[in-house]
Amino acid sequence: MSFTTIDAVAAHYPGFLRGVANQNPSDAQIQSWIDNQAARITALAAARGYDLTDLAANNPQAQVLLALINENGAAADLGDA
C-alpha cells in the first residue's frame, strides 16, 4: 500500500514530461519507487509498534503526513534518476 501518487511525485519536477513516447523513467518505475518508499515507512512504523493501515484510515492528518513522507522519498529517487 502506497500513500501517494505518481502525479504528486512527478509534480516535484515541472520539466518532467509524462505520457510521452519513451518516457524515462517510466510510470512503472516511479510507482516502484513509491512502493519501495512506502514499504520502508511501513517497516519503520511496525518496528515501533504502529499499524499504519488503521492509523491512516482513522486519522486524516496521519494520512497527509504519510503521503508527504512517501512523496518526498519517491521524488528524491526520481531526482537521482
N, C-alpha and C positions, 0 to 999 in steps of 0.2 A: 504494500500500500504506500503510495507516494502522497505527498502533501501539497504538491504544486503542479503546474502545467508547463508544457513546452513553450507556450506563448509567453508565460511570465519569465521564463529563463531567457528566451531569445530577446525579450524587451530590454535586457541589460545592454545589448549591443545594437543600437539603432541601424547601423550599417549592415548588419547580418540579414541577408535575404533568404526567406524561407519560401518553399514552394516553387523554386526554380529548378530547371534541369541541372542535374549533377550537383545538387546542394551538398556542401561539405562543411561541417559534418551533417549527417542526415538526421531527420527527426528521430529515427530509431536509436541512433547513437545518443542523442540528447536525452531521450527517455531512459536509456540505460544509465546515464549519469544521474538522472533524477532518482531512479530506483536504487542505485547504489548509495547515494547520499541518504535516502530515506531509511535504508537498512542500517546504516551507521547510527542514525539518530535513534531508531527504534532499539538497537542493541545497547546503546549507551543508557537510554532510559530504563530498559529492562534490567540492566545491571544495577540500577539504583532503586529498583522496585516499582517502577511506574508502568502502567499499561496505557500506552498512547492511544489505542483504539477507543477505550472508554473515555479517556481524558479529552481527546479531540472531539468526540461526538457530543459530550456533555458541557463543554466549555468553549464558546466561540473565540475567546481571547487566546486560549491554548491552541486552537486550530490555526489562527492567524500567525502565531509565533512559530509553530511547526512549519507552516508554509513558507515563512520568511527564511528560516534556517535552511530548509530544503532548497529553496530557490537560490539563495546565495551560494550554497555549496555547489550546486549544478552549474550556476553561472560562472563560478571560478573554473570548473572543469572545461566549460565552453571557451572561456578566455584563454586557457592554457593551450587549447587546440588551435 
